[in-house]
Structure formats: C-alpha cells, structure tokens
Amino acid sequence: MMKAGIVIVVMATCACALAQTPLSCGGSDCAAFDVLQRAEGYQLRRYGPSKWVSARGVVSRGNWMAVKRSLFLKLYDYIKGANNQNIEIPMTAPVLTKLEPETPMSPHGALTMFFMVPFALQEDTPTPLGLDLTIVNWPAQEVYVSYFPGFARRKQALYHLSQLKRAIGNATLYDNSYFLKAEFDPPSRRTGRHNEVWLMKN
C-alpha cells in the first residue's frame, strides 16, 4: 500500500495550522495544507495527519469506470448510514483515487478510492458494516500537486500527471510507483471544476 501509509489531510486539531484549501471546497470539510514551494507547473504542499475510509478494486480490461463507480458507491453507502453508529456522515473533499500500475496480480492495474473522515469524527470514527472498506490513518506527508479543470477522466489525469512529472524534473524526488487523483466537485457540476494530480515526495 502507500509508503508508510501515505496519507494526507488534517485532523480537527491540526486545521488551525494548515490554513489553505482549494476554493471549490464550499462548506465541506476539506483537506487543508501548507504550501512549502510554488514553482512553474506545481506546488509542493504539506498535509497533516488524518483519517480516511478506503475501498480497493482490481481493474480488468475495459472496466476502469465500472470499478471506480463500484468503489464510490461502497463509500457512499458508508456515509449514508452503513456504519456501526447508523449515522449519516457529511461528504468531504477531495475524493481521492490512488492509481496503481499493472502487476502480475493485477495486469490492468488497481484503484483505491478514499473519502476523508470529517474533522468531528476523526477521533470516534464509525466502523463500516460489511462493505469491504478500510479505515486508514495517514501520517503527515509532503505532496507535489498540479491543478486541472474539467472532468478528471483517466486520460486527462494521465496527461496532467505527465505534465507534473515534467515540471518537477527530477524523478528521484517523488514516489513513481503510483499517483493520486483528487476530485473536488460532484458530477452534477458542469463548469468551474477543480481537480488535482498528486505525487508523494520521497
């Protein structure tokens, strides 16, 4: 899985220290960060420790979108009450998708999708009920980030990933074994969308 558990974002106790969030977060709890460096084509950010709920799926030929939809629906059921507290959990931002390359065990790659646990539930997080979900604790992490508009389809994300790598230049500075796609807007929003690609700093 992610190096030392990658993870990202802030717990409620850290929110005051990590003040910045993308403008598209609206009124949702949203992963906050410090900007450590601004450069042509990317930012280097520091995210604090946080807790997320995740679902993982292996991709087969031609079913990338079907796997993504299945993972989203599992996580959506969890926040709608399929948890041991039987409570509805507010949606947070971004929805993160970890994209892993092909391996002998998953020849077409794998996806892991993450919802951040709201700040108020980071300490007492509801347990998923029978949904093949995992609660993940992420430590503080530095992340290379590039923004792009529109819909974050696979082709667009891979293009902007290549642009981010080109902007960073030195491939030894980041973990090249996977990347994360961050989506901040619901599918119903047609314009003014905010997406990001993330590479974890080595």
Z-matrix of the N, CA and C atoms (Angstrom, degrees):
N
C 1 1.451
C 2 1.511 1 107.39
N 3 1.342 2 116.41 1 -163.08
C 4 1.431 3 116.92 2 -173.62
C 5 1.516 4 110.97 3 -68.79
N 6 1.299 5 114.92 4 147.81
C 7 1.433 6 123.39 5 -177.03
C 8 1.518 7 109.62 6 -51.02
N 9 1.316 8 115.30 7 119.49
C 10 1.450 9 123.41 8 -177.54
C 11 1.504 10 110.19 9 52.62
N 12 1.273 11 118.00 10 20.17
C 13 1.459 12 124.28 11 -178.00
C 14 1.493 13 110.91 12 83.83
N 15 1.199 14 127.43 13 47.93
C 16 1.489 15 126.99 14 -167.09
C 17 1.467 16 115.64 15 -14.28
N 18 0.725 17 147.88 16 -97.62
C 19 1.379 18 169.07 17 -179.91
C 20 1.498 19 117.38 18 51.41
N 21 1.321 20 106.19 19 166.90
C 22 1.409 21 114.57 20 -155.57
C 23 1.502 22 110.74 21 -147.20
N 24 1.276 23 115.56 22 159.60
C 25 1.428 24 124.72 23 171.03
C 26 1.509 25 113.75 24 95.04
N 27 1.348 26 116.00 25 177.90
C 28 1.425 27 117.73 26 -168.47
C 29 1.492 28 113.83 27 -115.86
N 30 1.302 29 114.67 28 144.06
C 31 1.446 30 120.56 29 169.43
C 32 1.526 31 107.25 30 -81.27
N 33 1.308 32 116.02 31 166.30
C 34 1.464 33 120.19 32 -176.90
C 35 1.518 34 110.99 33 -57.10
N 36 1.333 35 116.15 34 -37.15
C 37 1.455 36 119.18 35 -178.63
C 38 1.517 37 112.58 36 -67.41
N 39 1.359 38 117.66 37 -18.79
C 40 1.463 39 120.80 38 -178.76
C 41 1.517 40 112.54 39 -99.10
N 42 1.312 41 117.95 40 -11.00
C 43 1.460 42 120.52 41 -168.74
C 44 1.515 43 112.80 42 -59.72
N 45 1.329 44 116.67 43 -32.64
C 46 1.461 45 118.66 44 -177.63
C 47 1.527 46 110.99 45 -68.78
N 48 1.340 47 117.22 46 -28.28
C 49 1.452 48 120.35 47 -175.86
C 50 1.516 49 112.82 48 -85.17
N 51 1.348 50 116.42 49 -26.17
C 52 1.450 51 121.03 50 -178.31
C 53 1.511 52 107.19 51 -110.56
N 54 1.326 53 115.82 52 92.49
C 55 1.456 54 119.76 53 -161.01
C 56 1.518 55 114.99 54 -88.79
N 57 1.306 56 119.28 55 -16.33
C 58 1.453 57 120.00 56 -169.05
C 59 1.531 58 111.26 57 -98.16
N 60 1.338 59 115.70 58 141.59
C 61 1.454 60 122.37 59 171.96
C 62 1.517 61 107.87 60 -141.91
N 63 1.347 62 118.14 61 154.35
C 64 1.467 63 119.04 62 175.04
C 65 1.521 64 111.32 63 -60.40
N 66 1.312 65 117.34 64 148.59
C 67 1.457 66 122.02 65 -175.84
C 68 1.521 67 112.40 66 -62.94
N 69 1.325 68 118.32 67 -23.26
C 70 1.454 69 121.74 68 -175.34
C 71 1.522 70 114.09 69 -80.58
N 72 1.335 71 118.93 70 4.77
C 73 1.461 72 120.16 71 -178.78
C 74 1.524 73 112.48 72 -69.89
N 75 1.324 74 118.70 73 -22.23
C 76 1.456 75 120.37 74 -178.76
C 77 1.514 76 110.55 75 61.38
N 78 1.340 77 116.19 76 -134.21
C 79 1.461 78 120.13 77 -179.03
C 80 1.511 79 113.45 78 -95.82
N 81 1.326 80 118.81 79 7.39
C 82 1.466 81 121.64 80 -177.28
C 83 1.524 82 111.12 81 -81.77
N 84 1.348 83 115.65 82 152.82
C 85 1.456 84 118.83 83 165.80
C 86 1.520 85 107.52 84 -61.10
N 87 1.312 86 115.97 85 135.30
C 88 1.460 87 119.36 86 -170.37
C 89 1.518 88 109.30 87 -142.45
N 90 1.312 89 115.44 88 140.89
C 91 1.453 90 120.99 89 179.57
C 92 1.529 91 110.60 90 -54.12
N 93 1.318 92 116.26 91 121.46
C 94 1.465 93 121.44 92 -177.90
C 95 1.528 94 109.87 93 -106.03
N 96 1.317 95 115.97 94 162.58
C 97 1.459 96 118.93 95 -170.84
C 98 1.517 97 111.13 96 -159.32
N 99 1.315 98 114.86 97 162.92
C 100 1.460 99 123.63 98 164.76
C 101 1.521 100 108.37 99 -103.25
N 102 1.318 101 118.11 100 137.91
C 103 1.460 102 121.79 101 172.18
C 104 1.527 103 108.19 102 -87.49
N 105 1.323 104 115.99 103 117.46
C 106 1.461 105 121.46 104 179.75
C 107 1.525 106 112.15 105 -90.42
N 108 1.340 107 115.65 106 -29.34
C 109 1.474 108 120.13 107 -177.48
C 110 1.518 109 109.05 108 -154.92
N 111 1.332 110 116.48 109 137.25
C 112 1.458 111 122.77 110 170.81
C 113 1.525 112 107.83 111 -114.21
N 114 1.320 113 115.42 112 127.52
C 115 1.460 114 119.97 113 -179.24
C 116 1.520 115 108.56 114 -138.00
N 117 1.302 116 117.05 115 170.30
C 118 1.461 117 121.35 116 178.63
C 119 1.529 118 109.10 117 -63.87
N 120 1.330 119 116.80 118 112.20
C 121 1.460 120 121.15 119 175.36
C 122 1.504 121 116.03 120 94.91
N 123 1.333 122 119.43 121 -3.63
C 124 1.468 123 119.22 122 179.34
C 125 1.529 124 111.21 123 -165.14
N 126 1.332 125 114.62 124 166.04
C 127 1.455 126 123.76 125 166.95
C 128 1.527 127 108.25 126 -120.24
N 129 1.304 128 116.68 127 149.82
C 130 1.458 129 122.39 128 165.63
C 131 1.515 130 106.61 129 -105.06
N 132 1.334 131 116.33 130 119.07
C 133 1.460 132 121.81 131 -176.79
C 134 1.525 133 110.54 132 -116.19
N 135 1.325 134 115.26 133 157.22
C 136 1.457 135 121.20 134 169.63
C 137 1.521 136 108.79 135 -115.86
N 138 1.340 137 116.01 136 120.74
C 139 1.459 138 122.68 137 173.60
C 140 1.520 139 108.92 138 -102.35
N 141 1.315 140 116.11 139 143.22
C 142 1.458 141 120.84 140 179.44
C 143 1.517 142 112.04 141 -85.01
N 144 1.349 143 117.65 142 177.94
C 145 1.468 144 120.95 143 -179.64
C 146 1.527 145 111.34 144 -66.90
N 147 1.335 146 116.37 145 148.12
C 148 1.456 147 120.45 146 -177.28
C 149 1.520 148 110.47 147 -162.06
N 150 1.319 149 115.29 148 174.69
C 151 1.459 150 122.02 149 -178.92
C 152 1.521 151 108.79 150 -123.99
N 153 1.340 152 115.43 151 137.97
C 154 1.454 153 122.71 152 -178.24
C 155 1.527 154 109.37 153 -134.14
N 156 1.307 155 117.14 154 158.04
C 157 1.458 156 122.06 155 170.52
C 158 1.520 157 107.10 156 -110.12
N 159 1.343 158 116.85 157 137.17
C 160 1.460 159 120.12 158 -171.60
C 161 1.519 160 112.07 159 -132.41
N 162 1.348 161 114.53 160 156.55
C 163 1.460 162 123.26 161 173.12
C 164 1.520 163 107.71 162 -137.80
N 165 1.343 164 116.92 163 139.17
C 166 1.466 165 120.82 164 -176.27
C 167 1.526 166 110.48 165 -121.66
N 168 1.326 167 116.90 166 143.29
C 169 1.454 168 122.14 167 177.08
C 170 1.512 169 111.23 168 -143.63
N 171 1.335 170 116.32 169 144.06
C 172 1.460 171 122.77 170 177.28
C 173 1.523 172 108.60 171 -91.82
N 174 1.311 173 115.97 172 135.64
C 175 1.466 174 121.84 173 -177.29
C 176 1.521 175 109.62 174 -89.80
N 177 1.327 176 116.53 175 140.04
C 178 1.461 177 121.11 176 168.98
C 179 1.525 178 107.94 177 -115.79
N 180 1.302 179 116.80 178 173.96
C 181 1.457 180 120.57 179 -172.99
C 182 1.530 181 111.82 180 -55.71
N 183 1.334 182 115.63 181 120.83
C 184 1.453 183 120.36 182 172.24
C 185 1.516 184 116.55 183 80.85
N 186 1.361 185 118.83 184 2.37
C 187 1.469 186 117.47 185 -175.67
C 188 1.524 187 113.14 186 -115.08
N 189 1.339 188 117.60 187 26.79
C 190 1.461 189 121.92 188 -178.08
C 191 1.523 190 111.17 189 -55.72
N 192 1.325 191 117.95 190 -47.79
C 193 1.462 192 121.27 191 -177.98
C 194 1.522 193 111.43 192 -68.42
N 195 1.324 194 117.82 193 -35.36
C 196 1.468 195 120.49 194 178.48
C 197 1.526 196 110.91 195 -65.34
N 198 1.328 197 117.06 196 -40.84
C 199 1.467 198 120.37 197 177.63
C 200 1.526 199 110.05 198 -64.68
N 201 1.315 200 116.55 199 -44.59
C 202 1.464 201 120.37 200 179.29
C 203 1.529 202 111.25 201 -59.16
N 204 1.326 203 117.11 202 -44.60
C 205 1.462 204 120.89 203 179.39
C 206 1.530 205 111.43 204 -63.43
N 207 1.335 206 116.53 205 -41.35
C 208 1.461 207 120.56 206 179.32
C 209 1.525 208 111.53 207 -61.50
N 210 1.336 209 116.97 208 -43.24
C 211 1.459 210 120.58 209 179.09
C 212 1.526 211 110.90 210 -64.56
N 213 1.330 212 116.33 211 -42.63
C 214 1.462 213 119.81 212 179.65
C 215 1.525 214 110.86 213 -60.81
N 216 1.324 215 117.81 214 -43.63
C 217 1.467 216 120.98 215 -177.60
C 218 1.527 217 111.66 216 -65.86
N 219 1.331 218 118.25 217 -36.03
C 220 1.466 219 120.84 218 175.41
C 221 1.527 220 110.68 219 -61.64
N 222 1.333 221 115.49 220 -46.48
C 223 1.458 222 119.52 221 -179.84
C 224 1.530 223 111.04 222 -67.88
N 225 1.309 224 116.99 223 -36.38
C 226 1.464 225 120.99 224 179.14
C 227 1.527 226 110.57 225 -65.95
N 228 1.336 227 117.52 226 -40.75
C 229 1.470 228 120.18 227 176.66
C 230 1.527 229 110.71 228 -60.63
N 231 1.339 230 116.45 229 -39.85
C 232 1.465 231 120.74 230 178.05
C 233 1.524 232 111.34 231 -59.07
N 234 1.329 233 118.13 232 -47.91
C 235 1.463 234 118.78 233 -177.62
C 236 1.530 235 111.96 234 -74.87
N 237 1.332 236 117.56 235 -16.35
C 238 1.462 237 120.61 236 177.35
C 239 1.530 238 113.05 237 -88.38
N 240 1.351 239 118.00 238 2.78
C 241 1.455 240 119.70 239 172.80
C 242 1.503 241 116.16 240 130.44
N 243 1.336 242 119.38 241 -4.41
C 244 1.465 243 120.99 242 178.77
C 245 1.525 244 109.38 243 -81.79
N 246 1.328 245 114.87 244 64.03
C 247 1.451 246 122.72 245 -179.62
C 248 1.518 247 109.02 246 -145.36
N 249 1.327 248 117.10 247 164.13
C 250 1.466 249 120.18 248 -172.04
C 251 1.524 250 113.71 249 -69.75
N 252 1.340 251 117.94 250 -11.35
C 253 1.463 252 120.59 251 175.41
C 254 1.530 253 112.11 252 -97.09
N 255 1.332 254 115.95 253 -4.39
C 256 1.469 255 121.96 254 179.71
C 257 1.525 256 112.07 255 51.90
N 258 1.328 257 115.03 256 42.08
C 259 1.459 258 119.07 257 -178.31
C 260 1.521 259 110.08 258 -117.91
N 261 1.320 260 115.93 259 154.59
C 262 1.448 261 120.97 260 173.01
C 263 1.523 262 108.11 261 -87.58
N 264 1.319 263 116.13 262 128.97
C 265 1.453 264 122.58 263 -174.25
C 266 1.524 265 108.96 264 -105.97
N 267 1.331 266 118.20 265 130.02
C 268 1.470 267 119.36 266 -179.73
C 269 1.530 268 112.26 267 -60.02
N 270 1.317 269 115.34 268 143.34
C 271 1.467 270 120.83 269 174.52
C 272 1.523 271 109.42 270 -68.62
N 273 1.320 272 116.12 271 142.88
C 274 1.464 273 121.83 272 178.40
C 275 1.533 274 108.70 273 -120.24
N 276 1.315 275 115.60 274 177.05
C 277 1.465 276 120.23 275 178.37
C 278 1.531 277 108.88 276 -138.03
N 279 1.327 278 117.09 277 149.63
C 280 1.459 279 126.55 278 -2.07
C 281 1.522 280 112.22 279 -86.68
N 282 1.325 281 116.52 280 168.61
C 283 1.458 282 121.29 281 162.40
C 284 1.524 283 105.96 282 -83.07
N 285 1.329 284 115.38 283 119.36
C 286 1.470 285 120.43 284 -178.80
C 287 1.520 286 110.16 285 -100.32
N 288 1.313 287 116.78 286 138.08
C 289 1.460 288 122.07 287 171.98
C 290 1.514 289 108.65 288 -124.53
N 291 1.327 290 115.21 289 120.44
C 292 1.459 291 121.28 290 175.38
C 293 1.529 292 107.69 291 -87.76
N 294 1.323 293 117.35 292 125.54
C 295 1.458 294 122.33 293 179.89
C 296 1.521 295 108.63 294 -108.95
N 297 1.323 296 115.37 295 116.57
C 298 1.456 297 122.13 296 -179.34
C 299 1.523 298 109.51 297 -102.75
N 300 1.329 299 117.87 298 144.47
C 301 1.469 300 120.79 299 -179.16
C 302 1.520 301 111.75 300 -74.14
N 303 1.312 302 115.57 301 176.53
C 304 1.452 303 122.43 302 -179.89
C 305 1.523 304 111.11 303 -65.94
N 306 1.334 305 115.76 304 143.21
C 307 1.471 306 122.76 305 173.76
C 308 1.532 307 107.39 306 -138.17
N 309 1.343 308 118.08 307 168.20
C 310 1.464 309 119.22 308 175.65
C 311 1.526 310 113.16 309 -57.20
N 312 1.348 311 116.83 310 -31.63
C 313 1.464 312 120.62 311 -179.50
C 314 1.524 313 112.17 312 -82.15
N 315 1.319 314 117.17 313 -24.38
C 316 1.473 315 121.33 314 178.49
C 317 1.532 316 107.49 315 -138.43
N 318 1.329 317 117.46 316 81.89
C 319 1.467 318 121.19 317 -170.92
C 320 1.519 319 114.91 318 -63.10
N 321 1.332 320 117.60 319 -15.92
C 322 1.465 321 120.09 320 177.59
C 323 1.530 322 111.99 321 -112.22
N 324 1.332 323 116.21 322 11.61
C 325 1.454 324 120.40 323 177.63
C 326 1.520 325 113.07 324 93.67
N 327 1.317 326 115.90 325 -178.41
C 328 1.462 327 122.24 326 -178.64
C 329 1.514 328 109.55 327 -145.39
N 330 1.328 329 115.52 328 155.49
C 331 1.456 330 123.07 329 177.78
C 332 1.525 331 109.02 330 -123.61
N 333 1.327 332 116.43 331 140.44
C 334 1.460 333 122.22 332 167.97
C 335 1.515 334 107.24 333 -127.64
N 336 1.327 335 116.10 334 126.19
C 337 1.463 336 120.85 335 -178.76
C 338 1.524 337 109.55 336 -108.21
N 339 1.334 338 116.02 337 142.88
C 340 1.463 339 122.20 338 -175.92
C 341 1.531 340 110.76 339 -128.74
N 342 1.325 341 116.13 340 135.60
C 343 1.463 342 123.22 341 164.17
C 344 1.523 343 107.07 342 -109.75
N 345 1.319 344 118.04 343 131.64
C 346 1.454 345 120.24 344 173.97
C 347 1.520 346 110.33 345 -71.91
N 348 1.329 347 115.88 346 136.72
C 349 1.467 348 120.93 347 174.69
C 350 1.527 349 108.00 348 -72.25
N 351 1.352 350 118.52 349 132.30
C 352 1.476 351 119.74 350 179.50
C 353 1.524 352 111.80 351 -55.45
N 354 1.315 353 116.13 352 152.89
C 355 1.460 354 121.33 353 -176.87
C 356 1.525 355 112.02 354 -53.82
N 357 1.330 356 117.54 355 -41.68
C 358 1.461 357 121.42 356 -175.78
C 359 1.524 358 112.61 357 -67.67
N 360 1.337 359 118.32 358 -16.82
C 361 1.462 360 121.93 359 -177.31
C 362 1.522 361 112.83 360 -113.19
N 363 1.321 362 117.81 361 9.04
C 364 1.458 363 119.92 362 -179.50
C 365 1.530 364 112.00 363 -63.93
N 366 1.324 365 117.59 364 -32.27
C 367 1.466 366 120.78 365 -179.57
C 368 1.521 367 111.66 366 -84.75
N 369 1.326 368 117.91 367 -41.14
C 370 1.470 369 123.04 368 -177.80
C 371 1.528 370 108.07 369 -118.54
N 372 1.326 371 115.64 370 75.54
C 373 1.455 372 121.45 371 -172.78
C 374 1.523 373 111.07 372 -84.56
N 375 1.335 374 118.65 373 127.12
C 376 1.462 375 120.74 374 176.62
C 377 1.529 376 111.75 375 -59.53
N 378 1.324 377 116.53 376 140.67
C 379 1.462 378 122.78 377 178.67
C 380 1.519 379 109.86 378 -85.98
N 381 1.334 380 118.54 379 133.40
C 382 1.471 381 120.55 380 177.04
C 383 1.519 382 111.20 381 -63.24
N 384 1.325 383 116.56 382 147.69
C 385 1.459 384 122.50 383 178.31
C 386 1.523 385 110.14 384 -109.43
N 387 1.320 386 117.12 385 104.94
C 388 1.457 387 122.84 386 170.16
C 389 1.504 388 116.34 387 58.36
N 390 1.318 389 118.25 388 33.74
C 391 1.461 390 120.46 389 -175.95
C 392 1.524 391 112.50 390 -115.93
N 393 1.336 392 117.64 391 9.44
C 394 1.458 393 121.04 392 -179.13
C 395 1.526 394 110.75 393 57.13
N 396 1.339 395 115.34 394 44.00
C 397 1.460 396 122.07 395 179.57
C 398 1.526 397 109.45 396 -111.66
N 399 1.324 398 115.94 397 158.80
C 400 1.454 399 122.02 398 -179.20
C 401 1.520 400 109.77 399 -131.24
N 402 1.334 401 116.31 400 135.31
C 403 1.464 402 121.10 401 171.89
C 404 1.527 403 107.68 402 -87.95
N 405 1.330 404 116.50 403 126.89
C 406 1.465 405 122.18 404 -173.52
C 407 1.521 406 109.78 405 -120.70
N 408 1.323 407 116.22 406 129.99
C 409 1.464 408 121.76 407 173.11
C 410 1.524 409 108.84 408 -96.94
N 411 1.330 410 115.86 409 120.56
C 412 1.452 411 120.20 410 179.15
C 413 1.531 412 110.02 411 -104.31
N 414 1.334 413 117.40 412 132.81
C 415 1.462 414 119.74 413 173.91
C 416 1.524 415 110.51 414 -78.14
N 417 1.314 416 115.71 415 175.63
C 418 1.466 417 119.58 416 174.06
C 419 1.521 418 109.72 417 -59.26
N 420 1.327 419 116.24 418 145.97
C 421 1.458 420 120.54 419 -174.76
C 422 1.515 421 110.18 420 -152.25
N 423 1.328 422 116.62 421 142.54
C 424 1.462 423 121.82 422 172.49
C 425 1.529 424 108.93 423 -97.04
N 426 1.342 425 115.20 424 137.28
C 427 1.458 426 121.29 425 -168.49
C 428 1.529 427 110.08 426 -136.05
N 429 1.340 428 116.38 427 132.03
C 430 1.460 429 121.55 428 169.20
C 431 1.525 430 108.45 429 -84.76
N 432 1.338 431 116.64 430 129.79
C 433 1.467 432 121.55 431 -171.15
C 434 1.522 433 110.31 432 -131.98
N 435 1.338 434 114.56 433 137.45
C 436 1.456 435 121.17 434 171.95
C 437 1.520 436 108.91 435 -130.30
N 438 1.324 437 117.15 436 137.48
C 439 1.466 438 123.60 437 -178.47
C 440 1.522 439 111.35 438 -95.86
N 441 1.350 440 116.33 439 146.05
C 442 1.460 441 119.99 440 168.99
C 443 1.528 442 109.90 441 -149.13
N 444 1.327 443 118.45 442 149.27
C 445 1.465 444 122.71 443 -177.79
C 446 1.531 445 111.43 444 -88.54
N 447 1.332 446 115.45 445 -175.07
C 448 1.456 447 120.78 446 174.94
C 449 1.515 448 112.49 447 79.73
N 450 1.330 449 116.15 448 -156.74
C 451 1.459 450 121.97 449 179.36
C 452 1.524 451 109.35 450 -96.39
N 453 1.332 452 115.76 451 138.17
C 454 1.465 453 121.33 452 -172.75
C 455 1.523 454 111.03 453 -89.45
N 456 1.305 455 115.95 454 61.95
C 457 1.462 456 119.55 455 176.99
C 458 1.526 457 109.32 456 -74.95
N 459 1.330 458 115.18 457 165.60
C 460 1.462 459 119.94 458 -173.04
C 461 1.528 460 111.95 459 -57.47
N 462 1.314 461 116.36 460 -45.17
C 463 1.465 462 120.20 461 -177.73
C 464 1.522 463 110.78 462 -61.87
N 465 1.347 464 117.01 463 -44.22
C 466 1.464 465 120.63 464 179.70
C 467 1.525 466 110.79 465 -65.13
N 468 1.339 467 116.24 466 -42.15
C 469 1.461 468 119.06 467 -179.21
C 470 1.522 469 111.44 468 -63.51
N 471 1.331 470 117.55 469 -41.70
C 472 1.460 471 120.47 470 179.77
C 473 1.529 472 111.32 471 -66.21
N 474 1.332 473 117.14 472 -36.84
C 475 1.458 474 119.88 473 177.28
C 476 1.527 475 110.29 474 -63.05
N 477 1.341 476 116.80 475 -47.69
C 478 1.463 477 119.36 476 -177.83
C 479 1.522 478 111.58 477 -71.37
N 480 1.325 479 117.47 478 -26.93
C 481 1.457 480 119.93 479 171.54
C 482 1.528 481 110.41 480 -62.24
N 483 1.322 482 117.36 481 -45.19
C 484 1.463 483 120.13 482 179.11
C 485 1.523 484 111.02 483 -62.52
N 486 1.335 485 117.12 484 -36.97
C 487 1.460 486 120.65 485 177.83
C 488 1.533 487 111.15 486 -67.78
N 489 1.329 488 116.76 487 -38.74
C 490 1.460 489 120.30 488 177.83
C 491 1.524 490 110.45 489 -63.72
N 492 1.319 491 117.02 490 -45.04
C 493 1.468 492 120.05 491 179.00
C 494 1.528 493 110.81 492 -61.36
N 495 1.311 494 116.59 493 -40.17
C 496 1.464 495 120.58 494 179.01
C 497 1.531 496 110.64 495 -64.13
N 498 1.344 497 116.05 496 -40.60
C 499 1.465 498 119.67 497 -179.15
C 500 1.528 499 111.56 498 -66.90
N 501 1.343 500 116.88 499 -38.77
C 502 1.469 501 120.08 500 178.53
C 503 1.526 502 109.99 501 -67.90
N 504 1.324 503 115.54 502 -42.50
C 505 1.462 504 120.08 503 175.18
C 506 1.514 505 114.49 504 87.96
N 507 1.300 506 118.40 505 -59.30
C 508 1.462 507 123.18 506 -174.50
C 509 1.525 508 109.88 507 -91.59
N 510 1.333 509 117.83 508 108.73
C 511 1.461 510 122.36 509 -175.77
C 512 1.519 511 113.48 510 -69.48
N 513 1.330 512 118.16 511 -12.63
C 514 1.467 513 119.85 512 178.07
C 515 1.524 514 111.94 513 -79.05
N 516 1.329 515 117.29 514 -8.10
C 517 1.461 516 120.20 515 -176.11
C 518 1.531 517 113.31 516 -83.00
N 519 1.337 518 118.11 517 -13.53
C 520 1.463 519 120.21 518 -175.39
C 521 1.523 520 110.50 519 -137.97
N 522 1.333 521 115.29 520 161.81
C 523 1.464 522 122.62 521 176.77
C 524 1.522 523 108.03 522 -78.89
N 525 1.313 524 116.76 523 116.18
C 526 1.464 525 121.78 524 -175.44
C 527 1.527 526 112.85 525 -95.15
N 528 1.336 527 118.14 526 7.96
C 529 1.459 528 120.75 527 -175.45
C 530 1.524 529 112.70 528 -84.17
N 531 1.310 530 118.05 529 -11.35
C 532 1.462 531 122.87 530 178.22
C 533 1.519 532 108.02 531 -167.28
N 534 1.343 533 115.94 532 171.25
C 535 1.455 534 119.82 533 169.69
C 536 1.518 535 108.39 534 -144.50
N 537 1.318 536 115.66 535 169.26
C 538 1.462 537 122.04 536 179.77
C 539 1.515 538 110.11 537 -119.45
N 540 1.307 539 114.60 538 139.22
C 541 1.463 540 121.91 539 174.09
C 542 1.525 541 107.01 540 -109.05
N 543 1.327 542 117.53 541 128.74
C 544 1.460 543 122.95 542 -178.26
C 545 1.524 544 109.51 543 -113.23
N 546 1.338 545 116.42 544 123.00
C 547 1.464 546 122.07 545 179.57
C 548 1.523 547 108.98 546 -116.76
N 549 1.329 548 115.73 547 129.99
C 550 1.460 549 121.05 548 -172.42
C 551 1.527 550 113.94 549 -108.46
N 552 1.310 551 119.15 550 -6.69
C 553 1.464 552 121.11 551 -170.90
C 554 1.526 553 111.54 552 -124.21
N 555 1.337 554 117.78 553 148.85
C 556 1.460 555 120.51 554 174.78
C 557 1.525 556 110.40 555 -69.94
N 558 1.345 557 117.39 556 156.40
C 559 1.469 558 119.94 557 -179.34
C 560 1.528 559 113.70 558 -58.18
N 561 1.341 560 116.37 559 -25.69
C 562 1.469 561 119.99 560 -177.63
C 563 1.523 562 112.97 561 -70.74
N 564 1.326 563 117.88 562 -17.95
C 565 1.471 564 120.35 563 179.43
C 566 1.523 565 108.84 564 -80.70
N 567 1.296 566 116.74 565 118.31
C 568 1.461 567 120.87 566 -173.65
C 569 1.524 568 113.52 567 -94.92
N 570 1.325 569 117.67 568 -26.10
C 571 1.462 570 120.67 569 -177.48
C 572 1.522 571 109.63 570 -128.81
N 573 1.322 572 115.94 571 164.41
C 574 1.454 573 120.89 572 177.17
C 575 1.519 574 113.79 573 64.54
N 576 1.327 575 117.43 574 30.54
C 577 1.454 576 121.22 575 -176.49
C 578 1.528 577 111.10 576 -79.64
N 579 1.345 578 115.06 577 150.58
C 580 1.467 579 121.35 578 -178.66
C 581 1.530 580 108.55 579 -125.87
N 582 1.330 581 115.81 580 119.42
C 583 1.462 582 122.43 581 176.30
C 584 1.524 583 108.68 582 -130.08
N 585 1.327 584 114.85 583 158.12
C 586 1.457 585 119.90 584 178.05
C 587 1.521 586 110.32 585 -141.14
N 588 1.321 587 116.98 586 155.21
C 589 1.455 588 122.95 587 165.26
C 590 1.524 589 107.51 588 -114.13
N 591 1.349 590 114.74 589 140.44
C 592 1.462 591 121.25 590 -175.68
C 593 1.524 592 109.78 591 -123.54
N 594 1.319 593 115.23 592 137.23
C 595 1.463 594 123.13 593 168.79
C 596 1.519 595 107.67 594 -122.41
N 597 1.324 596 116.71 595 133.35
C 598 1.455 597 120.87 596 -176.27
C 599 1.531 598 109.74 597 -83.06
N 600 1.318 599 116.21 598 130.13
C 601 1.470 600 121.33 599 -178.74
C 602 1.530 601 110.24 600 -69.60
N 603 1.323 602 116.39 601 136.79
C 604 1.463 603 121.12 602 175.55
C 605 1.532 604 110.87 603 -71.59
